[in-house]
Amino acid sequence: MGFARSQDGFYIVERSHQPVYFPREVFEQKSVAGGGNGCEDPRISRLEGRFYMCYTAHDGKEARATITSISHEDFIDKNWVWEKPLLMTEPGVFDKDAAIFPEKINGKYAIFHRPGDSIWLDFVDELSFGEGKWLKGVEVLKPRPDKWDNARVGISSPPIKTSEGWLVLYHGIKDPEHAYKASAMLLDLADPTRLRAIYNEPLFEAIAKYEKEGPVPNVIFPCGAVAVGDELFVYYGGADRVVGVCTCNIEELVSDILKEGSL
């Protein structure tokens, strides 16, 4: 994973020449000849003076939700001293699209993940896993047979707190064209397992040539979103080849979800 910096949210003024995070553990190393491996789809949240990064660890056979962290000071100073990564998913479970909330909910850490085709949310007392302690939780959103997200849904970026609820961007896949698109939903502030409203149409999808043509065509895949004043900057991968950004007004987006969305 690399590092890039922008002063206005659009144009890159600094980009690392070397990875700032790379596979370190056996569960991130290639286990079968010809198979893929590594760390992918990072999602970062600032919580309690640290940056927590959830990502998918892949050894060529299993893909499992993983978490690490780095202090705020080390991140700002580009002193890339990350904590030892911890698997959050039990062996044998294909689990991706993890993201941790930027604050505790009722004294517990809240973590999204996707074991299968649906979005799940779990609450844990401590960020320690293993020996029978694995992410479980409850299903928050599943594919909708009659909608554009009928095949699979997964979290896009960590949730953003608004006065109307937790704003959550998510990606969905529609069969048979297998195109990735993105939309949004609002979850209850006190109980984010409760869905308040969901936007019924994609907010954006692959339109530009660089989003439609690439190693994985017809894909927009957001993993990060930043609120800057009233604007939301959403960063996404296009066709597994480029990184793009799109923006919208947060208040208008929340209003549209409540007005035009549904349960």
C-alpha positions, -999 to 999 in steps of 0.1 A, spaced: 0 0 0 12 35 -9 8 70 4 -3 101 -14 -10 136 -2 -32 163 -16 -37 199 -4 -70 205 -21 -84 169 -23 -80 167 -61 -44 170 -71 -16 149 -57 14 169 -45 33 140 -29 34 103 -36 56 77 -18 82 59 -40 80 28 -17 51 10 -1 43 23 34 26 -10 43 33 -44 29 26 -81 37 44 -92 69 25 -122 83 21 -158 70 -16 -152 63 -6 -125 38 20 -146 20 15 -166 -12 5 -202 -2 -2 -217 -36 19 -214 -68 3 -190 -92 -21 -176 -66 -24 -140 -55 -16 -127 -21 -11 -95 -1 -30 -67 16 -59 -50 -3 -88 -26 1 -76 -6 31 -101 15 51 -88 39 77 -106 55 107 -91 78 133 -101 67 168 -86 74 202 -55 90 189 -47 63 164 -54 55 128 -70 20 126 -67 3 92 -89 -26 83 -80 -45 52 -83 -79 35 -54 -102 40 -51 -128 12 -28 -158 10 -40 -172 -23 -65 -195 -7 -83 -175 20 -93 -138 22 -99 -126 58 -107 -93 75 -76 -79 93 -68 -49 114 -37 -29 123 -31 6 136 -5 34 138 -3 64 161 -15 98 148 19 112 154 38 85 135 13 88 106 18 126 104 55 122 106 55 94 80 71 71 105 55 39 93 55 19 125 24 -2 122 11 -25 149 12 -62 143 -18 -71 121 -46 -92 136 -69 -115 118 -105 -107 127 -121 -136 108 -121 -172 118 -103 -197 95 -123 -210 65 -145 -179 62 -141 -157 32 -145 -122 47 -138 -88 32 -149 -51 32 -141 -44 69 -142 -10 84 -142 3 120 -164 32 132 -146 64 142 -160 63 177 -172 36 201 -209 28 202 -222 23 238 -187 17 249 -179 -9 222 -159 -9 190 -182 -13 160 -168 -31 130 -184 -38 96 -174 -68 76 -187 -90 47 -187 -128 53 -205 -138 21 -226 -114 1 -241 -92 28 -229 -64 52 -226 -74 88 -219 -53 119 -204 -65 151 -196 -49 185 -165 -59 205 -151 -48 239 -115 -51 228 -96 -53 195 -82 -87 203 -90 -117 182 -83 -154 180 -89 -184 202 -126 -184 195 -129 -146 194 -139 -137 159 -161 -111 142 -197 -123 140 -226 -98 146 -258 -91 127 -267 -86 91 -273 -49 83 -278 -50 45 -282 -79 21 -285 -80 -17 -320 -69 -29 -333 -92 -57 -353 -65 -74 -327 -37 -73 -294 -28 -89 -275 -45 -60 -290 -79 -64 -258 -100 -62 -235 -86 -35 -232 -56 -12 -202 -44 8 -190 -13 27 -172 13 7 -157 37 33 -158 40 71 -191 56 82 -194 94 87 -214 108 115 -242 133 107 -271 147 126 -295 124 109 -275 92 114 -244 74 103 -238 81 66 -225 48 50 -214 45 14 -215 10 0 -209 -8 -32 -231 -33 -49 -229 -57 -78 -257 -65 -102 -259 -97 -121 -257 -107 -149 -235 -78 -160 -213 -80 -128 -208 -42 -127 -198 -25 -95 -218 6 -85 -220 27 -53 -248 42 -32 -255 52 4 -276 45 34 -283 60 68 -280 40 100 -293 50 134 -268 69 155 -274 50 188 -281 16 172 -263 14 138 -277 -21 132 -310 -2 125 -314 10 89 -331 44 87 -331 48 50 -313 36 18 -310 53 -15 -326 31 -41 -305 40 -71 -267 41 -76 -251 74 -67 -224 68 -92 -212 40 -115 -185 34 -142 -190 59 -170 -156 73 -179 -133 52 -201 -108 48 -173 -136 33 -151 -149 10 -178 -117 -3 -193 -89 -20 -173 -79 -52 -156 -113 -54 -140 -137 -35 -163 -169 -16 -153 -158 -11 -117 -159 19 -93 -147 8 -59 -146 34 -31 -126 27 0 -122 62 15 -143 92 21 -134 125 38 -157 152 51 -142 187 44 -166 213 57 -199 206 39 -183 186 11 -177 149 9 -147 137 -10 -150 100 -21 -119 82 -33 -123 51 -54 -106 27 -77 -115 27 -113 -113 -6 -132 -85 -17 -109 -61 6 -126 -66 42 -114 -77 62 -83 -104 88 -88 -123 112 -66 -159 125 -67 -176 151 -44 -210 160 -32 -226 182 -6 -232 161 26 -264 178 37 -279 174 3 -269 138 1 -285 130 35 -316 149 25 -319 129 -7 -315 96 11 -343 105 36 -365 119 9 -361 95 -20 -348 65 -2 -367 37 15 -362 10 41 
